[in-house]
Amino acid sequence: MGLPSITPYAMPQDLPAGRVDWRPDPARAVLLVHDMQNYFVDAFQRDASPIPALIANITVLRAVSDRLGVPVVFTAQPGAQTLEQRGLLQDFWGPGIPADPQAAAIIADLAPRGGDTLLTKWRYSAFQRTDLHRLLAEQGRDQLIVTGVYAHIGCLMTACEAFMSDIEPFFVADAVADFSAAHHAQALQYAADRCARLLTTSDVTGALASAADLSSARA
């Protein structure tokens, strides 16, 4: 029970074919940084692939989002949850994050800044028992750029729930990480087949910049 010790693996290079041609738009999108907390990232070897690439790519997406006015939302699970708060998660994963503020904190490389939103997260999906639906609706945004850990669990469930709420999810293949290369590939295949558009970090930044340039030209 609990998290596995994750063997290093390379970020995927060849992405599954997709079913949709959605393009991220800075006027419609929100960047989600999912559960990049010390407790979850420490399951990896931080100096080994895929973590350096994961952090670097999320950092790039965050910088572009800041420049183009794309809101940035972080999720973080609280430490020292009670059995009632854990619910069925207890049966699969045990008690979760311990009563250590450092374990529950977002990693220092990606610490939220002023203007970012930090949501307390209780279940796999970032929409469950949070204000994410309301935040998107209030800002008139209907796209979600998904990054973080773990790809086949919370990231994928969040993308699925976005899809089922008519919010276009973009699953950033080299800005998520997972228990193994096989789990990572599983998440990408399901997302591409059923609920999201797969893109790389470079794809997302290019599409956001192009949309911003087009909008400026029309203004």
C-alpha positions in Angstrom: 0.0 0.0 0.0 1.2 3.5 -0.7 3.3 4.9 -3.5 5.8 2.7 -5.4 9.5 3.6 -5.7 9.6 4.7 -9.4 12.4 3.5 -11.7 13.7 6.2 -14.0 12.4 6.2 -17.5 12.6 8.4 -20.6 9.8 10.8 -21.6 7.8 9.4 -24.5 8.8 10.4 -28.0 6.1 9.0 -30.2 2.6 10.1 -29.3 -0.6 8.1 -30.2 -2.7 9.5 -33.0 -5.5 11.7 -31.8 -9.1 12.1 -32.7 -9.6 15.9 -32.4 -7.9 19.0 -33.7 -8.5 21.4 -30.8 -6.0 24.1 -30.3 -5.2 25.9 -27.0 -6.2 29.5 -26.9 -4.9 31.9 -24.3 -8.3 33.6 -24.1 -9.9 30.2 -23.2 -7.3 28.1 -21.4 -6.3 27.5 -17.9 -3.0 25.8 -17.0 -3.3 23.1 -14.4 -0.3 22.0 -12.4 -1.5 18.8 -10.8 -0.2 17.5 -7.4 3.4 18.6 -7.9 4.0 18.1 -4.2 7.2 16.9 -2.5 5.4 13.8 -1.3 4.5 12.6 -4.8 7.6 13.8 -6.6 9.8 12.2 -4.0 8.7 8.8 -5.3 10.9 9.5 -8.3 14.7 10.0 -8.4 14.7 13.8 -8.7 17.9 14.0 -10.7 16.8 11.2 -13.2 14.5 11.1 -16.1 11.6 12.0 -16.3 11.7 14.5 -13.5 14.2 17.2 -14.8 12.2 17.3 -18.1 8.9 17.3 -16.3 9.9 20.3 -14.2 11.5 22.2 -17.1 8.5 21.7 -19.3 6.0 22.8 -16.7 8.2 25.8 -16.0 8.1 26.8 -19.7 4.3 26.4 -19.8 4.0 28.5 -16.7 6.2 31.3 -18.1 4.2 31.4 -21.4 0.9 31.3 -19.5 2.1 34.3 -17.3 3.1 36.2 -20.4 -0.2 35.6 -22.3 -2.6 35.9 -19.4 -3.5 32.3 -19.0 -4.5 31.6 -15.4 -2.4 29.0 -13.5 -4.1 26.6 -11.1 -2.2 24.3 -8.7 -3.8 21.4 -6.9 -2.4 20.0 -3.6 -3.7 17.3 -1.4 -3.5 18.1 2.4 -1.4 16.1 4.8 -2.6 14.2 7.9 -6.1 13.5 6.5 -8.6 11.7 8.7 -10.1 8.4 7.8 -13.3 10.2 7.0 -11.5 12.6 4.6 -9.5 9.8 3.0 -12.6 7.6 2.3 -11.9 4.8 -0.2 -8.5 6.3 -1.0 -7.4 4.8 2.4 -8.1 1.3 1.1 -6.0 1.7 -2.1 -3.2 4.0 -0.9 -3.1 4.1 2.9 -3.0 7.4 4.9 -1.5 9.5 2.2 0.6 12.6 2.9 1.9 12.7 6.5 1.6 15.6 8.9 4.6 17.4 7.5 4.1 20.8 5.8 7.2 20.2 3.6 5.8 16.9 2.3 2.5 18.6 1.3 4.2 21.6 -0.2 4.5 22.2 -4.0 8.1 21.6 -5.0 10.3 24.7 -4.7 11.0 24.8 -8.4 7.3 25.4 -9.1 6.1 27.1 -5.9 2.9 29.1 -6.6 3.2 32.8 -7.0 0.9 35.8 -6.5 -2.0 35.5 -8.9 -1.8 31.7 -9.1 -4.7 29.7 -7.6 -4.0 26.8 -5.2 -6.9 24.3 -4.8 -7.1 21.8 -2.0 -7.7 18.4 -3.7 -9.4 15.4 -2.1 -9.9 12.8 -4.9 -8.3 11.7 -8.1 -10.0 14.4 -10.3 -9.1 18.0 -9.7 -12.8 18.8 -10.1 -14.0 16.7 -7.2 -14.8 18.7 -4.1 -12.9 21.8 -5.4 -13.8 25.1 -7.0 -12.2 24.3 -10.3 -15.6 24.1 -12.2 -16.6 27.5 -10.7 -13.3 29.1 -11.4 -13.4 28.1 -15.1 -17.0 29.2 -15.5 -16.5 32.6 -13.7 -13.5 33.4 -16.0 -15.3 32.2 -19.1 -12.7 29.5 -19.9 -13.4 26.2 -21.5 -10.0 24.7 -22.0 -7.7 22.9 -19.5 -4.0 22.3 -20.1 -3.1 19.3 -17.9 0.4 18.8 -16.4 1.8 17.1 -13.3 1.6 13.7 -11.6 0.5 11.0 -11.9 -0.5 10.7 -15.5 -2.7 7.6 -15.3 -4.4 8.6 -12.1 -5.3 12.2 -11.2 -4.2 13.8 -14.5 -6.2 11.4 -16.6 -9.3 11.5 -14.3 -9.2 15.3 -14.4 -8.9 15.3 -18.2 -11.9 12.8 -18.4 -14.0 15.0 -16.1 -13.2 18.1 -18.1 -14.3 16.4 -21.3 -17.5 15.3 -19.7 -18.1 18.9 -18.7 -17.6 20.2 -22.2 -14.2 21.6 -21.3 -11.5 20.8 -23.9 -8.6 19.1 -22.2 -5.0 19.2 -23.5 -2.9 16.4 -22.1 0.7 17.6 -22.3 2.6 14.3 -23.0 6.1 15.6 -21.8 4.7 17.6 -18.9 3.2 14.7 -17.0 4.9 11.8 -15.3 3.9 8.4 -13.9 4.8 5.2 -12.1 6.5 3.8 -15.2 6.9 4.2 -18.9 4.1 1.7 -19.3 1.7 3.6 -17.1 2.7 6.9 -18.9 2.0 5.3 -22.3 -1.3 3.9 -21.0 -2.5 7.3 -19.9 -1.5 8.9 -23.2 -3.3 6.2 -25.2 -6.5 6.5 -23.2 -6.5 10.3 -23.3 -5.9 10.4 -27.1 -8.6 7.8 -27.7 -11.3 9.0 -25.4 -11.1 12.4 -23.9 -8.2 14.8 -24.8 -5.9 16.2 -27.3 -2.3 15.1 -26.8 0.3 17.8 -27.3 3.9 18.3 -26.4 5.1 21.4 -24.4 6.4 22.8 -27.7 3.1 22.3 -29.4 1.2 24.0 -26.6 3.5 27.0 -26.4 3.5 27.4 -30.2 -0.3 27.2 -30.4 -0.8 29.7 -27.5 1.6 32.2 -29.1 0.0 31.8 -32.5 -3.5 32.4 -31.1 -2.3 35.4 -29.2 -0.6 36.9 -32.4 -3.8 36.3 -34.4 -5.9 38.0 -31.7 -3.5 41.0 -31.7 -3.7 41.3 -35.5 -7.4 41.4 -35.4 -7.6 44.0 -32.7 
